[in-house]
Amino acid sequence: MATIKFCNLRLRDFGDPGGGCSRTSRKPDSSGLLIGRRTWSRPAGDSLECKVLTKLVAAERFVPAIAAIVTVFCVISSPLASAERRDEDARADIVVTVVKAKNMCFKDTLQVTGVISPRDEILVRPDREGFRVSEVLVEAGESVTSGQTLARLTPSDKQQGSAVNVQAPAAGIISARNAAVGAPASATGLPLFRIATGGEMELSAETPIKTLNKLEPNQPAEVEIVGVDALKGKVRSVSTTINPTTQLGEVRVFIGRDRRLRVGAFGRAKIEIARRCGASVPFSAIFYGPSGTIVQTVRDGRVESRPVTVGLLAAGQAEIRRGITEGELVVPRAGAFVRDGDRVRAIEPRSAE
């Protein structure tokens, strides 16, 4: 009967089989070979761990050679197994900064440009012909009251009669003055004055038909006028006709009364055409790959790549319409260091105090 002795060896004690040995005895079969299976585990403090799956052992005279081969296999394979374990442990110790998907409201806006004009305007003329302007009492930009005298007219040389006063038919602001002393005053010609009723102003702008279809009355807007701070406004009317030459349609954004507004001043309005609130992530967390748009999340200590549908963008954040819910942990740097399925330790950055 062949007796084989295999030992776990320390590298520093190679050739000196100490503790941790296992002895196996088998009878050869009809072919003169012994087949055995044994697993060794190193004792505490040993530097090698050997795992022998299958050994083909010849007759008793081949025992030293077989033992030497098994010993070499142990010495070579153990560092590889240790390296594999170290690599797995290193992946498990990856620290990843994460942020929570938060709820945020996004606005879809449309920008239009135009000029300031009165919301409602009255054209002031004399009732009949045959007069000249003898005196002008108001200037453009002045506020007037209903019935206030704006100018005095006298009959022309060929006309007989007394002087008449031209009065404001309603309160408002003089948006334009065409009256000049000595000039004729016509009932059908150029108006002497234009009055913005109530002093209310709006932005008259034109936009292509494609964007005109997105506009509706009462949509909120932010209006910027040259020389004036941003003002709040809203869409008052949207034209139902299109200029056949330019293919543009008119939209009028109501602003209101403000003495700083001047008729004809250039302005720009940002009209809010949609508003949605939902989950959002930093724009840097979105990865655009061959398979589509994804966001990396951390769940139960592992990285999980999630396909998402991105909506509106604002302030460095992206609206996630599908794929992520509020409160989920998201890797803010897409695809930088981790892959799908990696074991990680997630930490959240401290908020600035």
C-alpha positions as CSV (number, residue, x, y, z in Angstrom):
1,M,0.0,0.0,0.0
2,A,1.3,3.5,-1.0
3,T,1.4,6.2,1.6
4,I,1.6,9.8,0.4
5,K,2.3,12.8,2.7
6,F,1.4,16.4,1.5
7,C,2.3,19.4,3.6
8,N,1.4,23.1,3.6
9,L,4.8,24.9,3.5
10,R,5.9,28.3,4.5
11,L,8.1,30.0,1.9
12,R,10.8,30.7,4.4
13,D,10.7,27.0,5.5
14,F,10.5,25.5,2.0
15,G,11.7,21.9,2.2
16,D,11.0,21.6,5.9
17,P,7.4,20.2,6.2
18,G,6.2,21.4,9.5
19,G,2.7,21.4,10.9
20,G,-0.4,21.4,8.8
21,C,0.3,18.1,7.0
22,S,-2.2,15.6,5.8
23,R,-1.6,11.9,5.2
24,T,-3.6,9.9,2.7
25,S,-3.4,6.1,2.1
26,R,-5.0,4.4,-0.8
27,K,-4.7,0.9,-2.5
28,P,-3.8,1.0,-6.2
29,D,-6.5,-0.1,-8.5
30,S,-6.0,-2.7,-11.3
31,S,-4.1,-0.1,-13.5
32,G,-1.6,0.6,-10.7
33,L,-2.9,4.2,-10.1
34,L,-4.3,5.8,-7.0
35,I,-7.0,8.4,-7.4
36,G,-7.5,10.8,-4.4
37,R,-9.2,14.1,-3.6
38,R,-8.2,16.3,-0.7
39,T,-8.5,20.0,0.3
40,W,-5.9,21.6,2.6
41,S,-6.3,24.7,4.7
42,R,-3.3,26.4,6.2
43,P,-2.9,26.6,9.9
44,A,-3.0,30.0,11.6
45,G,0.1,32.0,10.7
46,D,1.0,30.0,7.6
47,S,1.7,32.1,4.5
48,L,0.4,29.6,1.9
49,E,-3.0,28.0,1.2
50,C,-3.2,25.1,-1.1
51,K,-6.3,23.6,-2.8
52,V,-5.7,20.3,-4.6
53,L,-8.7,19.1,-6.6
54,T,-7.6,15.9,-8.2
55,K,-4.3,13.9,-7.9
56,L,-3.3,11.0,-10.0
57,V,-0.8,9.0,-8.1
58,A,1.2,6.2,-9.6
59,A,2.8,3.3,-7.8
60,E,4.7,3.8,-4.6
61,R,7.9,4.6,-6.5
62,F,6.4,7.7,-8.0
63,V,5.3,9.2,-4.7
64,P,8.3,11.7,-4.2
65,A,7.8,13.1,-7.7
66,I,4.1,13.5,-7.3
67,A,4.5,15.2,-4.0
68,A,7.1,17.6,-5.5
69,I,4.6,18.5,-8.3
70,V,1.8,19.2,-5.8
71,T,4.1,21.3,-3.7
72,V,5.2,23.4,-6.7
73,F,1.5,23.8,-7.7
74,C,0.7,25.1,-4.2
75,V,3.6,27.6,-4.2
76,I,2.6,29.1,-7.6
77,S,-1.2,29.1,-7.3
78,S,-1.5,30.5,-3.8
79,P,-0.2,34.1,-4.7
80,L,-2.6,34.2,-7.6
81,A,-5.6,33.3,-5.4
82,S,-4.4,35.9,-2.9
83,A,-4.1,38.6,-5.6
84,E,-7.6,37.7,-6.7
85,R,-9.0,38.1,-3.2
86,R,-7.1,41.4,-2.8
87,D,-8.6,42.7,-6.0
88,E,-12.1,41.7,-4.9
89,D,-11.6,43.4,-1.5
90,A,-10.2,46.5,-3.2
91,R,-13.3,46.8,-5.4
92,A,-15.5,46.3,-2.3
93,D,-13.6,49.2,-0.7
94,I,-14.3,51.8,-3.5
95,V,-15.7,54.9,-2.0
96,V,-18.1,56.7,-4.3
97,T,-19.7,60.1,-3.7
98,V,-23.4,60.1,-4.3
99,V,-26.2,62.6,-4.2
100,K,-29.9,62.1,-3.8
101,A,-32.3,62.7,-6.7
102,K,-34.3,65.7,-5.6
103,N,-37.6,67.2,-6.5
104,M,-37.4,70.3,-8.7
105,C,-39.7,72.4,-10.9
106,F,-38.6,73.0,-14.5
107,K,-39.9,75.7,-16.8
108,D,-40.0,75.5,-20.6
109,T,-39.7,79.0,-22.0
110,L,-40.0,80.7,-25.4
111,Q,-38.2,84.0,-26.1
112,V,-39.7,86.8,-28.3
113,T,-38.5,90.3,-29.1
114,G,-40.4,93.4,-30.0
115,V,-41.2,97.0,-29.0
116,I,-43.3,98.7,-26.3
117,S,-46.7,99.9,-27.4
118,P,-49.8,101.1,-25.6
119,R,-52.4,98.4,-24.8
120,D,-55.2,100.7,-25.9
121,E,-54.6,104.0,-27.7
122,I,-56.8,106.9,-28.5
123,L,-56.2,109.2,-31.4
124,V,-57.1,112.8,-30.7
125,R,-58.3,115.1,-33.6
126,P,-60.6,118.1,-33.9
127,D,-64.3,117.6,-34.7
128,R,-64.2,119.6,-37.9
129,E,-61.9,121.2,-40.5
130,G,-60.7,124.8,-40.8
131,F,-58.6,125.2,-37.6
132,R,-55.0,125.9,-36.8
133,V,-53.1,125.0,-33.6
134,S,-52.6,128.2,-31.6
135,E,-51.3,126.6,-28.3
136,V,-50.0,123.2,-27.2
137,L,-50.4,122.5,-23.4
138,V,-49.0,119.0,-23.0
139,E,-45.9,117.0,-24.0
140,A,-45.3,113.4,-24.8
141,G,-45.0,111.2,-21.7
142,E,-47.2,113.4,-19.5
143,S,-50.1,111.9,-17.7
144,V,-53.5,113.5,-18.4
145,T,-57.0,113.2,-17.0
146,S,-60.3,112.8,-18.7
147,G,-61.5,116.2,-20.0
148,Q,-58.1,117.9,-19.6
149,T,-57.3,120.6,-22.3
150,L,-54.5,119.4,-24.5
151,A,-54.4,122.3,-27.1
152,R,-56.2,125.3,-28.3
153,L,-57.3,125.9,-31.9
154,T,-58.2,129.0,-33.8
155,P,-60.1,129.3,-37.1
156,S,-57.9,129.7,-40.2
157,D,-57.8,132.9,-42.3
158,K,-60.7,131.7,-44.5
159,Q,-62.9,130.5,-41.6
160,Q,-65.0,132.5,-39.3
161,G,-65.7,131.5,-35.7
162,S,-64.3,131.3,-32.2
163,A,-61.4,129.4,-30.8
164,V,-61.9,125.8,-29.5
165,N,-60.2,123.6,-27.0
166,V,-59.0,120.0,-27.7
167,Q,-59.6,117.9,-24.7
168,A,-58.5,114.4,-23.6
169,P,-61.4,111.9,-24.1
170,A,-59.9,109.6,-21.4
171,A,-57.2,109.5,-18.7
172,G,-53.9,108.2,-19.7
173,I,-50.4,109.1,-20.9
174,I,-49.5,111.1,-24.0
175,S,-47.7,108.5,-26.1
176,A,-47.2,110.8,-29.1
177,R,-47.6,114.5,-29.8
178,N,-47.9,115.7,-33.4
179,A,-49.5,119.1,-32.7
180,A,-47.4,122.1,-33.5
181,V,-48.3,125.8,-33.2
182,G,-49.4,127.2,-36.5
183,A,-49.9,123.8,-38.1
184,P,-53.4,122.9,-39.5
185,A,-55.6,120.7,-37.4
186,S,-57.4,118.1,-39.5
187,A,-60.4,115.9,-38.6
188,T,-59.1,113.2,-40.9
189,G,-55.4,113.7,-41.1
190,L,-52.5,113.1,-38.7
191,P,-53.8,113.0,-35.1
192,L,-52.8,115.8,-32.8
193,F,-52.1,113.5,-29.9
194,R,-52.0,109.8,-29.1
195,I,-53.1,108.8,-25.6
196,A,-52.3,105.4,-24.0
197,T,-55.4,104.7,-22.1
198,G,-54.7,104.2,-18.4
199,G,-51.0,104.4,-19.2
200,E,-50.9,100.6,-19.7
201,M,-48.2,99.2,-21.9
202,E,-47.4,95.9,-23.5
203,L,-44.7,94.3,-25.7
204,S,-45.7,93.8,-29.3
205,A,-43.6,91.0,-30.8
206,E,-43.5,88.7,-33.8
207,T,-42.6,85.0,-33.8
208,P,-42.6,82.2,-36.4
209,I,-45.7,80.2,-36.8
210,K,-44.0,77.1,-35.4
211,T,-43.6,78.7,-32.0
212,L,-46.8,80.8,-32.3
213,N,-48.8,77.5,-31.9
214,K,-47.3,77.0,-28.4
215,L,-48.5,80.3,-27.1
216,E,-51.8,80.9,-25.3
217,P,-53.4,83.9,-23.4
218,N,-52.5,84.3,-19.8
219,Q,-49.1,82.5,-20.0
220,P,-46.7,84.2,-17.5
221,A,-43.7,86.1,-18.9
222,E,-40.7,88.0,-17.8
223,V,-40.0,91.1,-19.8
224,E,-36.7,92.9,-20.1
225,I,-36.7,96.4,-21.4
226,V,-33.6,98.4,-22.3
227,G,-32.8,100.7,-19.4
228,V,-35.5,99.1,-17.2
229,D,-35.3,96.3,-14.7
230,A,-37.1,93.0,-15.5
231,L,-40.8,93.2,-15.2
232,K,-43.6,90.7,-14.8
233,G,-46.1,90.2,-17.6
234,K,-48.4,87.8,-19.3
235,V,-49.6,86.9,-22.8
236,R,-52.7,89.0,-23.6
237,S,-53.4,88.0,-27.2
238,V,-52.0,85.7,-29.9
239,S,-52.6,86.6,-33.5
240,T,-54.8,84.3,-35.6
241,T,-53.3,85.6,-38.9
242,I,-49.8,85.3,-40.3
243,N,-47.9,87.8,-42.4
244,P,-47.7,86.2,-45.8
245,T,-44.3,87.8,-46.6
246,T,-42.4,87.1,-43.3
247,Q,-44.5,84.1,-42.1
248,L,-44.5,85.7,-38.6
249,G,-47.5,86.2,-36.3
250,E,-48.0,88.8,-33.6
251,V,-48.1,88.1,-29.9
252,R,-48.8,90.9,-27.3
253,V,-47.4,90.6,-23.8
254,F,-49.2,92.8,-21.3
255,I,-46.9,94.6,-18.8
256,G,-49.0,97.3,-17.2
257,R,-48.4,100.8,-16.0
258,D,-44.9,101.9,-15.4
259,R,-43.7,105.5,-16.0
260,R,-40.3,104.2,-17.1
261,L,-41.7,102.5,-20.1
262,R,-41.5,104.5,-23.4
263,V,-43.4,103.7,-26.5
264,G,-41.1,102.3,-29.2
265,A,-38.5,101.0,-26.7
266,F,-36.9,97.6,-27.6
267,G,-37.7,94.7,-25.3
268,R,-37.5,90.9,-24.9
269,A,-39.9,88.6,-23.2
270,K,-39.4,85.0,-21.9
271,I,-42.8,83.3,-22.0
272,E,-43.3,80.3,-19.8
273,I,-45.1,77.7,-22.0
274,A,-44.7,74.7,-19.7
275,R,-44.0,73.9,-16.0
276,R,-43.3,70.5,-14.5
277,C,-42.1,69.3,-11.1
278,G,-40.4,66.0,-10.5
279,A,-37.2,64.1,-9.9
280,S,-34.0,65.7,-11.0
281,V,-30.2,64.8,-11.0
282,P,-27.1,66.8,-11.8
283,F,-26.6,67.1,-15.5
284,S,-23.1,65.6,-15.1
285,A,-24.7,62.3,-13.8
286,I,-26.2,61.6,-17.3
287,F,-24.2,59.3,-19.5
288,Y,-25.1,59.2,-23.2
289,G,-23.9,55.8,-24.5
290,P,-24.6,53.5,-27.5
291,S,-27.5,51.8,-25.7
292,G,-29.1,55.1,-24.7
293,T,-29.2,57.6,-21.8
294,I,-28.3,56.1,-18.4
295,V,-27.7,57.2,-14.9
296,Q,-25.6,55.2,-12.4
297,T,-27.3,54.6,-9.0
298,V,-26.1,52.8,-5.9
299,R,-28.5,50.3,-4.4
300,D,-27.6,47.8,-1.6
301,G,-23.9,48.7,-1.9
302,R,-23.7,47.9,-5.7
303,V,-23.7,50.1,-8.7
304,E,-26.7,49.9,-10.9
305,S,-27.0,51.5,-14.4
306,R,-30.5,52.8,-15.0
307,P,-31.9,53.8,-18.4
308,V,-33.7,57.2,-18.1
309,T,-35.7,59.7,-20.1
310,V,-34.4,63.2,-19.8
311,G,-36.7,66.2,-19.9
312,L,-36.0,69.9,-19.3
313,L,-32.7,71.4,-18.1
314,A,-32.2,74.2,-15.7
315,A,-29.5,75.5,-13.3
316,G,-27.2,72.5,-13.9
317,Q,-30.0,70.0,-13.2
318,A,-31.8,67.7,-15.6
319,E,-35.4,66.6,-15.3
320,I,-35.8,62.8,-15.2
321,R,-39.2,62.0,-16.6
322,R,-38.7,58.2,-16.2
323,G,-36.2,55.9,-14.6
324,I,-35.3,57.7,-11.4
325,T,-37.5,58.6,-8.4
326,E,-36.9,61.2,-5.8
327,G,-34.5,60.2,-3.0
328,E,-32.5,57.6,-4.9
329,L,-28.7,57.7,-4.6
330,V,-27.1,58.8,-7.9
331,V,-23.4,58.9,-8.9
332,P,-22.9,62.5,-9.9
333,R,-19.9,61.8,-12.3
334,A,-21.2,59.5,-15.0
335,G,-19.1,56.5,-15.9
336,A,-15.9,57.9,-14.3
337,F,-14.6,55.1,-12.1
338,V,-17.3,52.5,-11.5
339,R,-19.1,49.9,-13.6
340,D,-22.4,48.2,-13.4
341,G,-22.4,45.7,-10.6
342,D,-19.3,47.0,-8.7
343,R,-19.5,46.8,-4.9
344,V,-19.0,50.3,-3.5
345,R,-19.3,52.3,-0.3
346,A,-21.5,55.3,-0.9
347,I,-21.0,58.6,0.9
348,E,-22.9,61.8,0.6
349,P,-21.0,65.1,0.6
350,R,-21.4,67.4,3.6
351,S,-23.6,70.4,3.0
352,A,-21.9,73.7,3.2
353,E,-22.5,75.4,6.5
